[in-house]
Amino acid sequence: MINLKINGKPVEVPEGSTILDAAGKLGVHIPTLCRFDLPDIDLHNQGASCRVCMVEVSGRRNLAPACATPVMEGMEVRTHTPRVINARRVVVGLILSNHPKTCLTCPKNNNCELQALASDLSISEIAFPGKTTQHVIDVSSPAYVRDMNKCVLCRRCETMCTQVQTVNALSGLNRGFTTAVGPAFGMPIAESTCVSCGQCVAVCPTAALSEVNNVERVWEAIRDPRKFVIVQTAPAVRAGLIDAFGLPAKIAVTGKMVTALRMFGFDKVYDTDFAADLTIMEEAAEFIHRLKHGGRLPILTSCCPGWVKFFEHQFSDMLDVPSTCKSPQQMFGAIAKTWLAKELKVNPADMVVVSVMPCIAKKYEAGRAEMATNGMPDVDIVLTTRELAKMIREAGISFASLENQDFDDPMGESTGAGVIFGASGGVLEAALRTAYEWITGKTLEKVDFTALRGLRGIKEATIDVAGTPVSVAVASGLGNARKVLEEIREGRRSYHVIEVMACPGGCIDGGGQPYHKGRADILLSRMEALYAEDRSKTLRKSHENPFIKKLYAEFLGEPHSEIAHKLLHTSYVKRPRM
């Protein structure tokens, strides 16, 4: 342990800690642009690029970056002297001199860390006017926009992409005034190995990275009298809206969300949890079929489009391993434009399916060529949780005071198993609830598989199913998925089922969720909100959903049937690693 003083206060921290770490232990705030934290993930070699966190260290002539300066025994640090404050003002002023002055129309307005820092430092004018860099805005991705004119070269996106997700789509380019962060050779992001997971967007302090905005497309569809516009909402969205409106974590906002969507003018408001139950029917049936007939194991869940694209790039020699099931979003769209359209007596060509998702990769997924039925896309427009929150504010709706309403039937009914899809481990837990009863023919009394819950990047368990030990694993974050799959490929690990989600913590931490800035307590609150809704449900197993039974009885026949394969299953594409 190392003893030092910060602003005259003694503090003891482990050897190897930085001044920033020590200040944090004392509750002393030192501003920084290039650093970020993630729960359960140790990030290294980040920071020291923005120079906003400069501090004075006794005995040293020059100011030191707090994020990259290791503590030493007896060190005395001052964090808010006039010299330090002036240095921070100069650094931020230099950054602002090369930054667009379009704050009022910026996607990150009121959520921009640079904007907040300039305000905290009382910077009211541009002290260093001059030439600015000019980059072509990259709009090649259907998921997000790259505007490097707003980049502050903090390299957070690169750290997330390379260290955490191991996608390696972003790196530093060029030198001097033309320095930027982007794909190799400056290629459009859509041509790189980017998987659209959105984690780079989630950690970007400015609007250099922002989701493709589909809000106006939704308003246009609702205004069109020729269109029958329906909306589905993913389970993690309701947990994220709690944070978007600053509501207490224990308040259930599902009913308020439904009310707000009806107020927008949607013709029907449905729940993606219904399609999550449907996904379990197909995935559990596929797993049991492989288990009984010597099929390829482990089976990998395929609900996450970011994970699927990562797999296609990085593990294309194992394309027979993932489940062939579409994601709940896409299953919903396929059923909506076939069975539901017939039930409602609506022409599928006039139906517009809008999804509200915690994830920007869902925008990419909806546009995949495989995700179409009878020549029509399963899903037409995808919004993020952040976009939904903006629409609620734009409409002038007082969200906290809304009454609770229920989803429309038949695709609004769901079980607790569908709800927990939004948390890491939830898909696997939901699948086990159904697979256990189908394999054993017995009622599963204890439906909570707590070993699969939490924010740990890799979780493992062995479940006894009628005397057969079933080995399962959960990986959240693509770097963790890579570790698990490489060990499987090398024969060092063996499982029956693996759930993978691209985002650390699962969909509650999706790239389209309200920014949490590394706070584990926020993610844990979102997770608990989903498990609380699961516990409140009368039905907690997907195969018990009465409308799922009706769907199979009237339309699909049985899980894994020919028509189910046509509508609800897909195939994968071998993609280059570069």
N, C-alpha and C positions, 0 to 999 in steps of 0.2 A: 504494500500500500504506500502511496505517495501523499505527503502532506504539503499543502500550499495554501495561499491566501488569495482570495478574489475580492476586490474592493474592501480589503481589510478583514474579511470574514474567513475563518479557517475552514478547510474542507479536506476530506481524505478520500482518495479515489484509487482504483487499481493501477498498477504500473502499466503503461501503454495507453492510458486514457489521454484524451486531448483536453486543451483548455475549454473547448466547447462542452465536452462531456462534464467536466468539473463544474462549469457554470450552471449547467442544467440541473445538477444535483442540488445546487443552492437555490434554484429557482430564479437565477439571473438570466435575463433574456439577452442574447447576442444575435442580431439579425444575420441572416444568410440567405443567399439565393441558390447556391449550387448544391446544398446538402438536403437530403430527405431520408426519412426513416420508414422502415416497414416492420410490422410485427413478425417475430420469429425468423427474421432474415438478417444475417450479418453482412452488411455492405462494406467493401473495402476499396481503397484507392479512389474515393470520391471526395469532392470538395477542392478547396484552394484555387478555384478558377475565377470566382467572382470578386474576391477580395473585399466583400462587404463586412466580413466579421473581424476586421482588424482590431487588435487590442494592444495596450501598452504592457510590456513586461519589464520590471525593474532590472536595471543593469544592461539592457539592450538598447542600442541606438535607434534601430528601426522598429516600426510596428510589426506585429506578428499576426498571421491568420489563425484565429482561434480554432478553426476546424481541422487544421493540419499541424498544429504545434503540440508535441507531446509534453505532458506535465513533468516537472522535475522537483525533487525535494527542496523545500524552502522557497519555491518560486512565489513571487508576488505579482499579481495581475490587476490591472485597472481597465475596466471595460467601457466606461462612459465619460472619459476626460474630454475637454474641449478639443484636444488634438485628435482623439479617436473619432469624435463626432464629425469633425471637419473632414477627416479622411473618408469617412463613409459617405458624406455628402458629395465629395469630389468623385468618388467611384460611381455612385448612383447617377450623378450628373453626366458623367462620361457615357454610361450605358444609355441614358435617355437621349443623348445627342445623336445616337445612331438608332433611334427607335421611332416608329411611326407615331404621329400625334392624333390617333383616331380612337381614343379611349371610349368615347360615347357610343360608337357603333361597333365596338370590339366584342367578340363572343365572350371574352373573359372580363368584361367590365364589371366591377365590384367583386370580382373573384381573382383578380390579378395580383400576384405577390409583388411585382415591381411597382404597380400602382399604389399598393398599400405601403410599401417601403418608402416611396417618394413622399407620400402623405405624412408618414411618421417622422420623416426627417425635415418636414416643412419646406420641401423644394417646390417653389411656386413659379419658377421660370427656367428656361433652358440656358444654362451657363456656358455651354460650349457648342454653339451652332456651327454647322459646317456640312461637308459632304456626307451622305449616308449610303450604305450599301444597297444595291438593288438586286433582289432575287426574284426569279419567276415563281409564282405560287403554284405548288404541285396539287392539282385537283384530280389526279389519276385514280385515286382510291375512292370506292363508293362508301367507305367508312369514315375517313377523316381527311382534313385539309392540312397541308404543310405550308405555312407562311414563314419562311426563314427571315423575312424582313423584321419579324417580331422576336426572333431568337436572341437570347442574351448570352449564348454560349456557356450555359451552366453545365451542360453535358449530362443532365439528369436522365434525359431520354436514352442516351447511349448507355448509361449505367444500368438502367432498367432492362433495356433490350439485350445487352450482352451478359451482364452478371446474373440477373434474376431470371429472365426468360430464356436466355441462351439462344435467341433467334439470330442475333448478330446481323441485323438488317441495317443498323445505323452506326456510323463512325465519323470521326472528324475528317473534314475535307479541306484542301487548299491551305494557304498560309496568309498571315497578315490581315489586311482589310477585307479580303474575300473569304476568310475562314467561315465554314458552315458545318453543320452536322446533317448527315443524310446517308442514303444508300451508296454503295460503291460506284465510283465513276460518275456520280451525280445522276444516276438513272432515276426515272419516275418510281415512286415507292411501290406502285402496283406491279412493277416488273421485278421487284426484289423478292427476298424470302420473307418479307413482312407477312404476319398472319392476322393483322388487324385486331389484335387482342385489346388494344387501347390503353395498355398500361403506361405507354410513353405519354399519351394524352393526359392520363390521370396525374402524372408527376410534373408535367410542364408548368413552370410558374407563370408563364404568359400565355398568349394565344398563338404561339408559334405552331402549336398542334391543337386542333379542335375538331370535334365531330362534324360530319356533313349535316347541315341543318335542314331537316325535312318538315319543319313546323308549317311553313306556308303551303307545302303540298297537301298537308292534312286539312288545313282550313279550306283550300280550294276544293278538295274532294267533298267535304261536308256541305259546302255551298252549292254543289252541282246537284240539281233536282233529279237528274237522270241516274244518279249513283245511289246504291244501297251500301252505306259505309258502316262496317262493324269494327270493333276494336278488341284486342286481347291484351291482357297485362300479365307479365311474368311475375313469379312469386317474390323475387328479390326487390321488385320495384316498390311494393308497399312498404318494405323495410327501409328503403332509401328515402322515400317521401317524408318519413318521420324527421330525418335530418334536414331535408330541403326546406322545411318550414319551421325548424327549431322546436319541434314538439317533444314532450317527454317521451323517453324511450318506451315506456310501457303502454302508451296509447295505441290502440289498434286503429289503423287508418284505412283499412281495406274498404270499408263501407263508404267513407268520405271520398276515396278515390273513384269509386263507382259513380257516386253522385256527381262529382265534377265532370266526369266523362260524359254522362248523360246531358249535363248542362251545355256541353260543347255542341251537342246536336248529333252525336252518333246514333244510328238507328238501333244498334244492339251493342251491349257491353258484356263481353265474355271474359272468361278466366283461362289463362294459359295452363293453370293447374289441371284443368280437365284434360288437356293434351298431354300433360306430364303423366297423369294416370294412364292415358292411352299408350304413352311411350313405355311405361313399365310393363304393360300387357305384352307388348311386342318384344321388348328386351329380355324379360324374364322367360318368355317362350323360346326365344332364340338361344339363351343360355342353357336352358334345360335340354333343348334339342342337341346342342353341341355336347353337353355332358353325357347324354344317353347314347349318342351315336358316334362317339369318338371324334368329335369335331375339334377345330383349332381352339386351343385355350392358351393363355387366358383370353377372355372376351373383354374388350375395352369399351366403356361407354362412349357414345358419340353425340351427346347433347350439345357440346361446346364447339362452335364453328372455328374459333381460334385454334383450339387444340387439334381439330381435324386437319386444318391447313398445315399446321406445324408438323403433324404426322406425315402428311403427303410430301412435304419437303425433306424432312429429316430421317424418316423411317419408312421410305417407300418400298423397302424390301419386305415389309411386314404388313402390307395392306389387307391381308386376309384376317388380321387379328381384331380390328375394331368391329363392333356391332354395326350392322348395315342399317339400323334404324335412323330415320331422320330425327332431327331435334323436335322438342315439343312445339316450338314456333312453327316449323314447317308442317308437322303433322296437323296442327290446328288449321292451317291454311288449306291443306289438301282436303280435309274433311269438310271445311266450311264451303268450299267451292264445288262440292259434290253432294254429299248427304244433307248438309244443312241447307244449301240452296234449294234443294228439292223440298225439304220440310217447310221452308219459308215461302216457297213458290216464287223464288227470285232467280232471274237469269244470271248464271255465274259470270257472264261477261259484264254485267252491270254491278257486280259486287266488288267492293274495295275492302281488302283486309289490311287493317292497320295494326301493327304490333308496338307495344311499349315494352322496352327491354332494358336491362341494366348494362347493356353491352353494345359497343359499337361494331363488333364483329358480326352481329346479327344483320346489320345493314349490308355487309358484304355477302353473308350467307343467302339473304333473300334474292340476290341477283345471280347466284350460281345457276348455270344452265340445267343442272340436275334437279333443281328445286322448282319444278313446274308440273302441272297436271293438265292434260288435254290442251296443251299449247299455251296455258295461262300460268303466270307465276303464282305459286302458293300464297305468297305474301307480297303485297304491293308497296307498302311504305312502313319503315321502321323508325320509331322515335326512341330516344334514350330517356332515362328517368329525369335527367337534367332538362331535356326539352319539354317533357310533360310539366315539370314544375314551372318552366317559363310560360307555357300556355295557360296554366292556372292563374298566374300573376297577370298575364296579358289580358285575360278575360275579366280581371277585377274580382275574382272569386275569393272570399274569405274562407280559406281551406279549413282552418281550425274549427270554424263554427258550423260546418256542413253537417247535416244529418246523415245517418248511415243507411245505405240502400244495398240491395242484393244484386248479384250478377243475374243476367238473363239466363233462362233455360233454353235449350238443353245443354249448351256447352259452357255453362257457368257453374255447374255442380262439380265439386272436387272433394277429394279426401285429404287427410293430413299428409299422406305420402306425397301427394303432388306439391304441397306447400314447401316441404323441406328441400326441394330441388335447388332452392336458392343458396343453400349453405354447402360448403365443402363436406362431402360424405353423404349428403342427403339423397342423391340419386341411387347410390349403392344401398343405403339403408332402406329406401322405398322398394327397390328390387328384391331385397332379401325378404321383406315382409310378404311379398307375393310368392316368390320362388319357394320359400320354405313350405307354405301351405300346399302349393301345387305338387311338390315332390313328395311330401309326407302324407298328404291327405288329412293332416291334423290342424287344429286351430292354434295359431301362434298367439299365446297369451301375452307375452312380454314383447312389445313391438319396438321398444327403444334400444337401438344398438349404439350405446354411448361411446364405445371404443372408436367409432368412426367420426366422432364429432370434435370440434375445436379448430384452432388456427394452425396446428402443426402442418408443415409442408408435406410430410409423408406419414400416413397412419396405416397400421397393419392389424389384422385380426384373423382368428380362425373360428368359424361358426360350425357347430355340430348340426348337421342336417340328416336326420334319420340314421345316425351312426356314421355318416360320412363327413370327415372334416373338410370343410370348404374354406380355402385360404383366399383372403381378399385383401385389397390394398386401396388406399385413396392417395392421390397426388394432386396437390393444387399448386399452381405456378409451373410454367413450362420447364424451368430448370430442374425442378423435382421430377417432373414426368420424364425428362431425359435420363436422369439417374436411374430410375426404375426400369425403363425400357432397355437401356444399355446393359444392365445387369441381367435382364431376361434374355436378351440377345446373346450374351456371353454364357448363359446357362448357370448363373450364380444365384438366381432367384426364380421361384416358381409360384404362380397364383392361378386361381380359377377365374376371378373377376377383378378388374381394376377400374376404378372411377378416376377420370382425369378432368380437371378444369384448368383452363389457361390462366385464370387470375388467382393470385394468392388469396386463400380464404374462400374461393368460389365466387358465385355471381353477386354476393353481397358486396364484393370488392370489384365489381365489373368496371370496365373503362368508361361506362356511361352513367355511373352513379354519382351522387353529390360528392365533392372532393372531401376526403377525410384527413389528408395530410399526415398519414402514418399513425394515426391514433388507434391503437388496438381496442380501446374501450368502445369506440364507435362501431367497429366491426363486430365486436362481441354483442353489443346491443342489437344490431341488425340481425345477427344470428339468433339471439334469444327471442326476438319478435316472431321469427318464423317457427321456431320450436313451440312457442306459446300458442300460436294459431293451430299448429298440428295437434297439440294436446286438447284444444277446445273443440276439435271436430268430433262428431259422433262416429263417423267412419274414418279409419286411419290406414286402410289398405286399398290399393288402387283397384283390385279386382272386385271390391264391394261397391264401387260407384254405380248406382242404378242406371245412369244415363250411358255409362260405358257398356253395361250389359245390353241396354237397348240398341246401342250402335252396332254391336256385334250380332245381335239377334236379327236386326232388320237389314243390315247392310254388309258388314265385313265377314260374317260367318263365324270365324274363330281366329284367335291369334295365329300368326304365321301362315294365314291362308293366301291363296293366289291374289285376291283383290287387295288384301292387306299389304302384300309385298309390292304390288304395283303402286299403291298410294303412299305407303308409310315407310318404305325402305328406299335406299339409295346406293350408289356406288362411289368409289373414290378414284382420284386421279394421281398418277405419279408425276411429281413436280420436281424441277431441278433444284439442287441445293444452292445454286448461285443464280 
